[in-house]
Amino acid sequence: MTRHATDNAKALDAFLAAKFEVDAMLERLAALSADHFQTSPDEIHWGHVGTLNHYRAKLREITDSAFKEGEHGE
């Protein structure tokens, strides 16, 4: 096997490991969201809103980068 093929195999392994980790995080976030972020309507206060807005802002950074939107747009 050539050096390039070996390097590519290592890169592919690293890529797939990162992808599986991202997939697991997305599954956990989807489950948390389906559970309304472990809150009930009677418990919601402005702290919950702030926390959810923080999560949303971080996810917006990721989606803007991934889809070349917002500040990452062309």
Phi and psi in radians as a Rosetta constraint file:
Dihedral C 1 N 2 CA 2 C 2 CIRCULARHARMONIC -1.353 0.35
Dihedral N 2 CA 2 C 2 N 3 CIRCULARHARMONIC 2.851 0.35
Dihedral C 2 N 3 CA 3 C 3 CIRCULARHARMONIC -1.047 0.35
Dihedral N 3 CA 3 C 3 N 4 CIRCULARHARMONIC -0.716 0.35
Dihedral C 3 N 4 CA 4 C 4 CIRCULARHARMONIC -1.083 0.35
Dihedral N 4 CA 4 C 4 N 5 CIRCULARHARMONIC -0.762 0.35
Dihedral C 4 N 5 CA 5 C 5 CIRCULARHARMONIC -1.138 0.35
Dihedral N 5 CA 5 C 5 N 6 CIRCULARHARMONIC -0.670 0.35
Dihedral C 5 N 6 CA 6 C 6 CIRCULARHARMONIC -1.136 0.35
Dihedral N 6 CA 6 C 6 N 7 CIRCULARHARMONIC -0.804 0.35
Dihedral C 6 N 7 CA 7 C 7 CIRCULARHARMONIC -1.064 0.35
Dihedral N 7 CA 7 C 7 N 8 CIRCULARHARMONIC -0.725 0.35
Dihedral C 7 N 8 CA 8 C 8 CIRCULARHARMONIC -1.130 0.35
Dihedral N 8 CA 8 C 8 N 9 CIRCULARHARMONIC -0.687 0.35
Dihedral C 8 N 9 CA 9 C 9 CIRCULARHARMONIC -1.112 0.35
Dihedral N 9 CA 9 C 9 N 10 CIRCULARHARMONIC -0.723 0.35
Dihedral C 9 N 10 CA 10 C 10 CIRCULARHARMONIC -1.152 0.35
Dihedral N 10 CA 10 C 10 N 11 CIRCULARHARMONIC -0.710 0.35
Dihedral C 10 N 11 CA 11 C 11 CIRCULARHARMONIC -1.129 0.35
Dihedral N 11 CA 11 C 11 N 12 CIRCULARHARMONIC -0.728 0.35
Dihedral C 11 N 12 CA 12 C 12 CIRCULARHARMONIC -1.098 0.35
Dihedral N 12 CA 12 C 12 N 13 CIRCULARHARMONIC -0.760 0.35
Dihedral C 12 N 13 CA 13 C 13 CIRCULARHARMONIC -1.056 0.35
Dihedral N 13 CA 13 C 13 N 14 CIRCULARHARMONIC -0.773 0.35
Dihedral C 13 N 14 CA 14 C 14 CIRCULARHARMONIC -1.139 0.35
Dihedral N 14 CA 14 C 14 N 15 CIRCULARHARMONIC -0.717 0.35
Dihedral C 14 N 15 CA 15 C 15 CIRCULARHARMONIC -1.073 0.35
Dihedral N 15 CA 15 C 15 N 16 CIRCULARHARMONIC -0.825 0.35
Dihedral C 15 N 16 CA 16 C 16 CIRCULARHARMONIC -1.144 0.35
Dihedral N 16 CA 16 C 16 N 17 CIRCULARHARMONIC -0.655 0.35
Dihedral C 16 N 17 CA 17 C 17 CIRCULARHARMONIC -1.089 0.35
Dihedral N 17 CA 17 C 17 N 18 CIRCULARHARMONIC -0.771 0.35
Dihedral C 17 N 18 CA 18 C 18 CIRCULARHARMONIC -1.137 0.35
Dihedral N 18 CA 18 C 18 N 19 CIRCULARHARMONIC -0.718 0.35
Dihedral C 18 N 19 CA 19 C 19 CIRCULARHARMONIC -1.082 0.35
Dihedral N 19 CA 19 C 19 N 20 CIRCULARHARMONIC -0.766 0.35
Dihedral C 19 N 20 CA 20 C 20 CIRCULARHARMONIC -1.105 0.35
Dihedral N 20 CA 20 C 20 N 21 CIRCULARHARMONIC -0.653 0.35
Dihedral C 20 N 21 CA 21 C 21 CIRCULARHARMONIC -1.162 0.35
Dihedral N 21 CA 21 C 21 N 22 CIRCULARHARMONIC -0.747 0.35
Dihedral C 21 N 22 CA 22 C 22 CIRCULARHARMONIC -1.070 0.35
Dihedral N 22 CA 22 C 22 N 23 CIRCULARHARMONIC -0.795 0.35
Dihedral C 22 N 23 CA 23 C 23 CIRCULARHARMONIC -1.011 0.35
Dihedral N 23 CA 23 C 23 N 24 CIRCULARHARMONIC -0.741 0.35
Dihedral C 23 N 24 CA 24 C 24 CIRCULARHARMONIC -1.132 0.35
Dihedral N 24 CA 24 C 24 N 25 CIRCULARHARMONIC -0.714 0.35
Dihedral C 24 N 25 CA 25 C 25 CIRCULARHARMONIC -1.127 0.35
Dihedral N 25 CA 25 C 25 N 26 CIRCULARHARMONIC -0.717 0.35
Dihedral C 25 N 26 CA 26 C 26 CIRCULARHARMONIC -1.118 0.35
Dihedral N 26 CA 26 C 26 N 27 CIRCULARHARMONIC -0.701 0.35
Dihedral C 26 N 27 CA 27 C 27 CIRCULARHARMONIC -1.088 0.35
Dihedral N 27 CA 27 C 27 N 28 CIRCULARHARMONIC -0.757 0.35
Dihedral C 27 N 28 CA 28 C 28 CIRCULARHARMONIC -1.128 0.35
Dihedral N 28 CA 28 C 28 N 29 CIRCULARHARMONIC -0.733 0.35
Dihedral C 28 N 29 CA 29 C 29 CIRCULARHARMONIC -1.127 0.35
Dihedral N 29 CA 29 C 29 N 30 CIRCULARHARMONIC -0.715 0.35
Dihedral C 29 N 30 CA 30 C 30 CIRCULARHARMONIC -1.089 0.35
Dihedral N 30 CA 30 C 30 N 31 CIRCULARHARMONIC -0.723 0.35
Dihedral C 30 N 31 CA 31 C 31 CIRCULARHARMONIC -1.159 0.35
Dihedral N 31 CA 31 C 31 N 32 CIRCULARHARMONIC -0.714 0.35
Dihedral C 31 N 32 CA 32 C 32 CIRCULARHARMONIC -1.109 0.35
Dihedral N 32 CA 32 C 32 N 33 CIRCULARHARMONIC -0.723 0.35
Dihedral C 32 N 33 CA 33 C 33 CIRCULARHARMONIC -1.138 0.35
Dihedral N 33 CA 33 C 33 N 34 CIRCULARHARMONIC -0.727 0.35
Dihedral C 33 N 34 CA 34 C 34 CIRCULARHARMONIC -1.070 0.35
Dihedral N 34 CA 34 C 34 N 35 CIRCULARHARMONIC -0.481 0.35
Dihedral C 34 N 35 CA 35 C 35 CIRCULARHARMONIC -1.636 0.35
Dihedral N 35 CA 35 C 35 N 36 CIRCULARHARMONIC 0.332 0.35
Dihedral C 35 N 36 CA 36 C 36 CIRCULARHARMONIC 0.919 0.35
Dihedral N 36 CA 36 C 36 N 37 CIRCULARHARMONIC 0.704 0.35
Dihedral C 36 N 37 CA 37 C 37 CIRCULARHARMONIC 0.934 0.35
Dihedral N 37 CA 37 C 37 N 38 CIRCULARHARMONIC 0.702 0.35
Dihedral C 37 N 38 CA 38 C 38 CIRCULARHARMONIC 0.979 0.35
Dihedral N 38 CA 38 C 38 N 39 CIRCULARHARMONIC 0.711 0.35
Dihedral C 38 N 39 CA 39 C 39 CIRCULARHARMONIC -2.271 0.35
Dihedral N 39 CA 39 C 39 N 40 CIRCULARHARMONIC 2.868 0.35
Dihedral C 39 N 40 CA 40 C 40 CIRCULARHARMONIC -2.120 0.35
Dihedral N 40 CA 40 C 40 N 41 CIRCULARHARMONIC 2.735 0.35
Dihedral C 40 N 41 CA 41 C 41 CIRCULARHARMONIC -0.928 0.35
Dihedral N 41 CA 41 C 41 N 42 CIRCULARHARMONIC -0.580 0.35
Dihedral C 41 N 42 CA 42 C 42 CIRCULARHARMONIC -1.292 0.35
Dihedral N 42 CA 42 C 42 N 43 CIRCULARHARMONIC -0.286 0.35
Dihedral C 42 N 43 CA 43 C 43 CIRCULARHARMONIC -1.681 0.35
Dihedral N 43 CA 43 C 43 N 44 CIRCULARHARMONIC -0.220 0.35
Dihedral C 43 N 44 CA 44 C 44 CIRCULARHARMONIC -1.102 0.35
Dihedral N 44 CA 44 C 44 N 45 CIRCULARHARMONIC 2.273 0.35
Dihedral C 44 N 45 CA 45 C 45 CIRCULARHARMONIC -2.406 0.35
Dihedral N 45 CA 45 C 45 N 46 CIRCULARHARMONIC 3.089 0.35
Dihedral C 45 N 46 CA 46 C 46 CIRCULARHARMONIC -1.108 0.35
Dihedral N 46 CA 46 C 46 N 47 CIRCULARHARMONIC -0.432 0.35
Dihedral C 46 N 47 CA 47 C 47 CIRCULARHARMONIC -1.096 0.35
Dihedral N 47 CA 47 C 47 N 48 CIRCULARHARMONIC -0.691 0.35
Dihedral C 47 N 48 CA 48 C 48 CIRCULARHARMONIC -1.112 0.35
Dihedral N 48 CA 48 C 48 N 49 CIRCULARHARMONIC -0.711 0.35
Dihedral C 48 N 49 CA 49 C 49 CIRCULARHARMONIC -1.089 0.35
Dihedral N 49 CA 49 C 49 N 50 CIRCULARHARMONIC -0.786 0.35
Dihedral C 49 N 50 CA 50 C 50 CIRCULARHARMONIC -1.075 0.35
Dihedral N 50 CA 50 C 50 N 51 CIRCULARHARMONIC -0.769 0.35
Dihedral C 50 N 51 CA 51 C 51 CIRCULARHARMONIC -1.095 0.35
Dihedral N 51 CA 51 C 51 N 52 CIRCULARHARMONIC -0.799 0.35
Dihedral C 51 N 52 CA 52 C 52 CIRCULARHARMONIC -1.148 0.35
Dihedral N 52 CA 52 C 52 N 53 CIRCULARHARMONIC -0.656 0.35
Dihedral C 52 N 53 CA 53 C 53 CIRCULARHARMONIC -1.135 0.35
Dihedral N 53 CA 53 C 53 N 54 CIRCULARHARMONIC -0.607 0.35
Dihedral C 53 N 54 CA 54 C 54 CIRCULARHARMONIC -1.114 0.35
Dihedral N 54 CA 54 C 54 N 55 CIRCULARHARMONIC -0.828 0.35
Dihedral C 54 N 55 CA 55 C 55 CIRCULARHARMONIC -1.023 0.35
Dihedral N 55 CA 55 C 55 N 56 CIRCULARHARMONIC -0.773 0.35
Dihedral C 55 N 56 CA 56 C 56 CIRCULARHARMONIC -1.077 0.35
Dihedral N 56 CA 56 C 56 N 57 CIRCULARHARMONIC -0.739 0.35
Dihedral C 56 N 57 CA 57 C 57 CIRCULARHARMONIC -1.098 0.35
Dihedral N 57 CA 57 C 57 N 58 CIRCULARHARMONIC -0.738 0.35
Dihedral C 57 N 58 CA 58 C 58 CIRCULARHARMONIC -1.132 0.35
Dihedral N 58 CA 58 C 58 N 59 CIRCULARHARMONIC -0.749 0.35
Dihedral C 58 N 59 CA 59 C 59 CIRCULARHARMONIC -1.157 0.35
Dihedral N 59 CA 59 C 59 N 60 CIRCULARHARMONIC -0.609 0.35
Dihedral C 59 N 60 CA 60 C 60 CIRCULARHARMONIC -1.087 0.35
Dihedral N 60 CA 60 C 60 N 61 CIRCULARHARMONIC -0.726 0.35
Dihedral C 60 N 61 CA 61 C 61 CIRCULARHARMONIC -0.988 0.35
Dihedral N 61 CA 61 C 61 N 62 CIRCULARHARMONIC -0.780 0.35
Dihedral C 61 N 62 CA 62 C 62 CIRCULARHARMONIC -1.170 0.35
Dihedral N 62 CA 62 C 62 N 63 CIRCULARHARMONIC -0.844 0.35
Dihedral C 62 N 63 CA 63 C 63 CIRCULARHARMONIC -1.191 0.35
Dihedral N 63 CA 63 C 63 N 64 CIRCULARHARMONIC -0.657 0.35
Dihedral C 63 N 64 CA 64 C 64 CIRCULARHARMONIC -1.063 0.35
Dihedral N 64 CA 64 C 64 N 65 CIRCULARHARMONIC -0.740 0.35
Dihedral C 64 N 65 CA 65 C 65 CIRCULARHARMONIC -1.162 0.35
Dihedral N 65 CA 65 C 65 N 66 CIRCULARHARMONIC -0.804 0.35
Dihedral C 65 N 66 CA 66 C 66 CIRCULARHARMONIC -1.139 0.35
Dihedral N 66 CA 66 C 66 N 67 CIRCULARHARMONIC -0.638 0.35
Dihedral C 66 N 67 CA 67 C 67 CIRCULARHARMONIC -1.831 0.35
Dihedral N 67 CA 67 C 67 N 68 CIRCULARHARMONIC 0.133 0.35
Dihedral C 67 N 68 CA 68 C 68 CIRCULARHARMONIC 0.949 0.35
Dihedral N 68 CA 68 C 68 N 69 CIRCULARHARMONIC 0.918 0.35
Dihedral C 68 N 69 CA 69 C 69 CIRCULARHARMONIC -2.079 0.35
Dihedral N 69 CA 69 C 69 N 70 CIRCULARHARMONIC 3.062 0.35
Dihedral C 69 N 70 CA 70 C 70 CIRCULARHARMONIC 0.984 0.35
Dihedral N 70 CA 70 C 70 N 71 CIRCULARHARMONIC -2.349 0.35
Dihedral C 70 N 71 CA 71 C 71 CIRCULARHARMONIC -1.180 0.35
Dihedral N 71 CA 71 C 71 N 72 CIRCULARHARMONIC -0.256 0.35
Dihedral C 71 N 72 CA 72 C 72 CIRCULARHARMONIC -1.671 0.35
Dihedral N 72 CA 72 C 72 N 73 CIRCULARHARMONIC 0.055 0.35
Dihedral C 72 N 73 CA 73 C 73 CIRCULARHARMONIC -1.212 0.35
Dihedral N 73 CA 73 C 73 N 74 CIRCULARHARMONIC 2.801 0.35
